[in-house]
Each structure stands twice: as C-alpha cells, then as structure tokens.
Amino acid sequence: MRVADAAVGQGDVMLSTLGLGSCIAIALYDSRAHVVGLAHILLPSEALARDRENRAKFAATAVPLLLERMRAMGARDASIVAKLAGGASMFASLLTQGGPAIGERNLIATRIALASHGIRVTGEDVGGGHGRSVYLHGADGRFEVKSMGKGCVVL
Amino acid sequence: MADLLHLDSMELDALRETANIGAGHAATALSQMTGDTIMITVPTITIAALEDVPSRIRPEEEPIVAVLMQMMGDLTGRTLLVFPHPTAVRLAQLMLRRPTVANGPFGELEQSAIKEAGNILSGAYINALSEFMGLMLLPSPPSLAIDMSTAVLNTAYLQFGTERDMVVAVETQFYLLGEGEELRGFFLLLPDAASLQVILRAVKVL
C-alpha cells in the first residue's frame, strides 16, 4: 500500500505499508469477522492540504472510511480494535514551527478520530525518531512493526 | 498561488538554471573535499501531491543518509542532501581520512563528519542561490537522519508550509568519479509554495 492509501481484507490476507516516518498506519481488526483494515495517513486533517478528495490521506477521514468498508464486509464496530504505528520525528529539528511536530499531531488526531467512533486502541508503536514498516495479518489481527536497526515488534 | 501547478516552460527553465548554479557550487565544494571529479545532472522539477511523487530510491526501505537544512530569510524552504548508505560511508572515510566500519551503524564521529559535509555542500548551494538572486538566505544548522528512504523523504517533504501535501522539489543528482566506485547522491531544493514565486520574481521571469 502506498502513502495516503487504505485497504481492507478478510481472512487469510496480509496488508502492508512501508517506510512510515511522521505518517501513521492505522490498523483495525474485527476478531469476530476476521476483517482487517489498514490506512497510511499523511496529515491530521484536510485543513492542511490542497487536495482534499482522498479520504485515506487524513486521520479524521480515514477512520470512518475504514469503518464503512469493514462494515460492508460484515465487521461490527463493537468488535473492532485498533493498533497504531508511526508518528515519528525523523529530523531532530532545532526549529519546529508552530507547536508539536507533524508526527505528534497525526497521532493526536488519530486517537481522537478513533475515540469518537468508540474504537479502542490496544497497541501502539509510535513516536521516536525512526521509520517503520508494518504488516497486518487478517487471520489473527497480528500487527508487525519493523524498524531499521531495531528489529520487529508484534502488537 | 493558483498557478502553482502550472509553471510555463520559461519559468521551469529559470528554476532549473537557478538550481544548476547552486548545485554547481555544491559540486565544486564536494570535489575539493574529496579530491574526486563530480558530475551533476540537469535539475528535474517535481510539483505534485505528495502521494504522487515517484520514489527516487527503490526499494522503499533502502537505508539512506540525509542532511536537512532549513532556509530562512527572503525565501523559506528546505534543502535536503541524500546519500545512499555506501556513499555516506565513503564520504565519512574521506572526511575523517581513516577507514570506518563498512556496514554497521555510524559512530558519533562519522555522523558528525557527514553532517558537516552536508553543512558545507548545502551552504555552498544556498550561498550561490543567494548571490545569484540577490536575496538574503540564511541556512539553519544541519539535521541528520539515517533511516528507510520513504520515511525520511516523505517526512522532509511534509515538514513545513501551509499546503503540506504539495511537494515542490528541484532535484540535482551527482556522481563521484572515484576509483571505479559508484558513489552518488542527490540534492533537493524544497522551496515553500509561496517562495516559488519569490524565486521566479528574483530571476525576473514574472
């Protein structure tokens, strides 16, 4: 999956997106229906963008987008949980303009979007100063997060 | 700002020529530092939504070393100097005049050497632009990232500006012609959208 993209799947599938920096991978899993959804968001909300068409690009719109598509495959909100990865600050910048770095803002916006839909976050590998690649397995909701020089974390 | 996406060919040429002057000075500095001959390519200009920018380095998880500097003053934006890992290793060796660990993580000294090389090269680039355009440009201290290419590049594109999903990138690739070594890297000038107009005005095509 590319940047600003979303995908859903059921059963024995694996969804993956590579090279997350300040972006966030939102992984949703319905353990009852074995439906998974993954979004690679770029920005907290469409207010910061020129092109606002793509709902998968923003935390605030990607969460409802994933939920709609997962419901269409038989998932129910009550049995969906979320796992998050990303939101790093890749450059130890001396001059962060206007408050928290974009990775941090993405993370806050993602948590708010999930909370407003009543989705619980059960695992996170976020922040820090390193990039991540993620792999989400449909069979059991396993969410693997790989980082350069830091190995693999399973959430 | 509405015409940001549609520069005409004269404007694109002006931008390319501006970048070429900067890159020429940076290449001279690199050549003096390493003693190697440096070749640079004609700059390419990318103006696109971030998700549509083709990845410059494949695969996405390829480790790269990048030095980011911010430009302040009459125009704002960033410069990003990117080396594939092996080139950065070689550069550190040349700077420190001693062998370094070939593939392991960089020590503090190597990181510092690479950051300083980035500082010199980006400084040469920014100074040349400043002189050519008659604008005051102030570079920030350098900031280093060593990680997967996509993570580094997307974050650098995204860092600042109001229209964060739009990328304006002027790229120059360079090659070191050493002893049969394939050493390369690229230099990205990332002006904020508003500063693009300032550049074009300064070189009198607007």
Interface residues (C-beta under 8 A of the other chain):
Chain A: R2 V3 A4 D5 L18 G19 L20 G21 S22 C23 L42 L43 L48 A49 R50 D51 N54 K57 A88 S89 M90 F91 A92 S93 L94 L95 Q97 I102 G103 G129 H130 G131 R132 S133 M148 G149
Chain B: A49 L50 E51 P59 E60 E61 P63 L68 Q70 P105 S140 P141 S143 L144 A145 D147 M148 S149 T150 A151 V152 N154 T155 A156 L158 Q159 F160 T162 E163 R164 D165 M166
